[in-house]
Amino acid sequence: MIEIRTNCENCNTSLPPNSEEAMICAFECTFCRDCVETILQNVCPNCGGGFENRPVLRNEYLSKYPASDKKIFKPIDKEKFQEQLKRFKDIKPSER
């Protein structure tokens, strides 16, 4: 089961387990849709991968499978990220 992290790593926006705004990469780095689309341009600053919608965890499962209490908040260094963005933004995630 994936780790349901409840905040955006870049802007710290709350992303509850039922949020449709949560996006994850293959390593479960978690960002809000706004950061993914406007800042990251579908390039994970941690691994260079792309993002997909995070599955929504239905409320009935939260007692058995609670969301993670692990919070990661490390806003990207926009200047440093530009190098990675230039390298990957025009390449499909499956071909990076």
Backbone as CSV, one residue per row, in Angstrom:
resi,resn,N_x,N_y,N_z,CA_x,CA_y,CA_z,C_x,C_y,C_z
1,MET,0.840,-1.188,0.000,0.000,0.000,0.000,0.883,1.249,0.000
2,ILE,0.463,2.255,-0.737,1.256,3.479,-0.794,1.105,4.281,0.499
3,GLU,2.105,5.118,0.733,2.082,5.992,1.895,1.297,7.245,1.504
4,ILE,0.200,7.505,2.174,-0.618,8.670,1.876,-0.101,9.848,2.698
5,ARG,0.735,10.676,2.074,1.254,11.862,2.761,0.251,12.994,2.590
6,THR,0.108,13.795,3.615,-1.007,14.738,3.651,-0.616,16.202,3.446
7,ASN,0.514,16.429,2.787,0.873,17.815,2.464,1.722,17.854,1.195
8,CYS,1.714,19.015,0.568,2.561,19.242,-0.605,3.978,19.507,-0.123
9,GLU,4.933,18.814,-0.700,6.326,18.986,-0.299,6.849,20.387,-0.604
10,ASN,6.266,21.060,-1.581,6.774,22.375,-1.975,6.082,23.522,-1.237
11,CYS,4.761,23.550,-1.213,4.049,24.701,-0.645,3.353,24.401,0.674
12,ASN,3.391,23.141,1.087,2.803,22.685,2.358,1.277,22.727,2.377
13,THR,0.644,22.821,1.222,-0.805,22.763,1.159,-1.275,21.436,1.727
14,SER,-2.367,21.463,2.459,-2.935,20.245,3.021,-3.528,19.376,1.908
15,LEU,-3.202,18.088,1.944,-3.716,17.129,0.954,-4.282,15.922,1.702
16,PRO,-5.499,16.045,2.228,-6.089,14.936,2.977,-6.217,13.680,2.115
17,PRO,-6.421,12.529,2.728,-6.468,11.264,1.984,-7.475,11.232,0.835
18,ASN,-8.535,12.028,0.927,-9.543,12.022,-0.139,-9.347,13.171,-1.135
19,SER,-8.201,13.849,-1.081,-7.949,14.978,-1.974,-7.729,14.516,-3.408
20,GLU,-8.396,15.187,-4.318,-8.181,14.939,-5.737,-7.121,15.871,-6.299
21,GLU,-6.516,16.677,-5.447,-5.468,17.612,-5.851,-4.068,17.056,-5.606
22,ALA,-3.968,15.881,-5.001,-2.666,15.292,-4.678,-2.097,14.554,-5.880
23,MET,-0.817,14.782,-6.140,-0.104,14.128,-7.228,1.120,13.445,-6.631
24,ILE,1.484,12.266,-7.174,2.661,11.548,-6.689,3.509,11.066,-7.866
25,CYS,4.803,10.882,-7.582,5.691,10.272,-8.574,5.861,8.799,-8.188
26,ALA,6.700,8.084,-8.879,6.905,6.658,-8.611,7.488,6.401,-7.223
27,PHE,8.164,7.396,-6.651,8.741,7.247,-5.317,7.834,7.825,-4.243
28,GLU,6.592,8.171,-4.636,5.573,8.711,-3.752,5.882,10.113,-3.245
29,CYS,6.775,10.826,-3.929,6.948,12.240,-3.617,5.572,12.867,-3.852
30,THR,5.138,13.703,-2.949,3.768,14.208,-2.987,3.743,15.720,-3.136
31,PHE,3.000,16.171,-4.156,2.868,17.595,-4.429,1.421,17.883,-4.803
32,CYS,1.005,19.132,-4.622,-0.340,19.518,-5.039,-0.354,19.717,-6.553
33,ARG,-1.522,19.603,-7.115,-1.685,19.738,-8.571,-1.175,21.103,-9.053
34,ASP,-1.443,22.156,-8.288,-1.010,23.488,-8.699,0.511,23.557,-8.840
35,CYS,1.251,23.043,-7.861,2.718,23.052,-7.954,3.206,22.195,-9.120
36,VAL,2.591,21.026,-9.311,3.003,20.132,-10.399,2.806,20.797,-11.757
37,GLU,1.669,21.467,-11.922,1.361,22.045,-13.229,2.050,23.387,-13.479
38,THR,2.173,24.226,-12.460,2.672,25.577,-12.705,4.161,25.760,-12.430
39,ILE,4.690,25.046,-11.461,6.098,25.224,-11.091,6.954,24.071,-11.598
40,LEU,6.519,22.856,-11.285,7.329,21.678,-11.603,7.175,21.212,-13.048
41,GLN,6.087,21.570,-13.690,5.805,21.201,-15.078,5.964,19.696,-15.309
42,ASN,5.441,18.925,-14.358,5.432,17.461,-14.412,6.826,16.838,-14.329
43,VAL,7.754,17.523,-13.661,9.100,16.981,-13.430,9.332,16.958,-11.924
44,CYS,9.478,15.773,-11.349,9.722,15.668,-9.914,11.104,16.238,-9.593
45,PRO,11.182,17.182,-8.657,12.482,17.760,-8.327,13.397,16.790,-7.576
46,ASN,12.830,15.708,-7.061,13.618,14.739,-6.306,14.198,13.634,-7.190
47,CYS,13.391,13.132,-8.136,13.844,11.979,-8.921,13.817,12.208,-10.429
48,GLY,13.224,13.316,-10.879,13.154,13.599,-12.308,12.007,12.904,-13.019
49,GLY,11.226,12.126,-12.289,10.096,11.417,-12.885,8.896,12.320,-13.095
50,GLY,7.842,11.742,-13.631,6.592,12.465,-13.839,5.619,12.181,-12.716
51,PHE,4.467,12.807,-12.768,3.457,12.671,-11.721,2.174,12.058,-12.251
52,GLU,1.466,11.412,-11.339,0.131,10.873,-11.598,-0.761,11.294,-10.443
53,ASN,-2.067,11.228,-10.658,-2.994,11.484,-9.558,-2.763,10.466,-8.455
54,ARG,-2.725,10.941,-7.213,-2.619,10.002,-6.098,-3.981,9.347,-5.915
55,PRO,-4.028,8.029,-5.736,-5.318,7.389,-5.492,-5.985,7.973,-4.255
56,VAL,-7.302,8.040,-4.289,-8.072,8.547,-3.161,-8.363,7.387,-2.212
57,LEU,-8.064,7.592,-0.946,-8.354,6.578,0.070,-9.728,6.879,0.646
58,ARG,-10.649,5.961,0.471,-12.009,6.168,0.953,-12.038,6.202,2.467
59,ASN,-12.932,7.015,3.011,-13.029,7.215,4.461,-13.205,5.922,5.237
60,GLU,-13.896,4.954,4.692,-14.142,3.711,5.424,-12.857,2.915,5.696
61,TYR,-11.789,3.203,4.953,-10.531,2.491,5.152,-9.539,3.232,6.044
62,LEU,-9.836,4.488,6.364,-8.885,5.282,7.138,-8.593,4.729,8.529
63,SER,-9.562,4.084,9.153,-9.313,3.534,10.495,-8.368,2.333,10.419
64,LYS,-8.471,1.566,9.346,-7.608,0.398,9.183,-6.264,0.775,8.547
65,TYR,-6.286,1.722,7.630,-5.088,2.153,6.915,-4.974,3.684,7.017
66,PRO,-4.539,4.185,8.149,-4.489,5.651,8.316,-3.462,6.300,7.399
67,ALA,-3.728,7.554,7.088,-2.774,8.325,6.304,-1.485,8.474,7.107
68,SER,-0.418,8.692,6.426,0.884,8.844,7.070,0.926,10.122,7.907
69,ASP,1.638,10.063,9.016,1.852,11.285,9.794,3.192,11.916,9.416
70,LYS,3.849,11.330,8.423,5.128,11.849,7.934,4.879,13.076,7.063
71,LYS,5.425,14.191,7.454,5.295,15.425,6.685,6.656,15.760,6.089
72,ILE,6.667,16.005,4.800,7.890,16.438,4.133,7.600,17.821,3.567
73,PHE,8.365,18.790,4.020,8.209,20.153,3.527,9.589,20.691,3.220
74,LYS,9.920,20.660,1.948,11.218,21.166,1.510,11.010,21.903,0.187
75,PRO,10.620,23.178,0.281,10.369,23.950,-0.938,11.555,23.864,-1.894
76,ILE,11.234,23.771,-3.165,12.309,23.627,-4.150,13.112,24.917,-4.270
77,ASP,14.356,24.767,-4.609,15.212,25.898,-4.959,14.948,26.133,-6.443
78,LYS,14.156,27.139,-6.748,13.716,27.360,-8.129,14.872,27.536,-9.105
79,GLU,15.921,28.197,-8.670,17.073,28.403,-9.554,17.766,27.073,-9.858
80,LYS,18.009,26.293,-8.835,18.667,24.997,-9.009,17.784,24.029,-9.823
81,PHE,16.474,24.099,-9.590,15.536,23.216,-10.278,15.483,23.494,-11.780
82,GLN,15.781,24.715,-12.210,15.710,25.068,-13.627,16.586,24.163,-14.493
83,GLU,17.741,23.751,-13.964,18.621,22.849,-14.720,17.925,21.515,-14.983
84,GLN,17.330,20.969,-13.948,16.626,19.689,-14.085,15.401,19.845,-14.969
85,LEU,14.690,20.942,-14.810,13.501,21.192,-15.618,13.862,21.278,-17.099
86,LYS,14.899,21.998,-17.437,15.332,22.108,-18.835,15.691,20.742,-19.420
87,ARG,16.304,19.912,-18.589,16.744,18.594,-19.044,15.578,17.648,-19.322
88,PHE,14.501,17.740,-18.525,13.448,16.722,-18.599,12.083,17.185,-19.107
89,LYS,11.779,18.475,-19.080,10.390,18.897,-19.314,9.834,18.518,-20.679
90,ASP,10.664,18.409,-21.699,10.167,18.085,-23.032,10.294,16.598,-23.367
91,ILE,10.625,15.789,-22.370,10.745,14.347,-22.563,9.637,13.654,-21.786
92,LYS,8.916,12.756,-22.437,7.869,12.011,-21.745,8.463,11.307,-20.521
93,PRO,7.732,11.291,-19.375,8.246,10.632,-18.188,8.716,9.197,-18.429
94,SER,8.041,8.474,-19.301,8.416,7.077,-19.564,9.728,6.955,-20.340
95,GLU,10.219,8.069,-20.886,11.443,8.037,-21.683,12.608,8.798,-21.024
96,ARG,12.395,9.266,-19.807,13.452,10.042,-19.117,14.562,9.148,-18.628
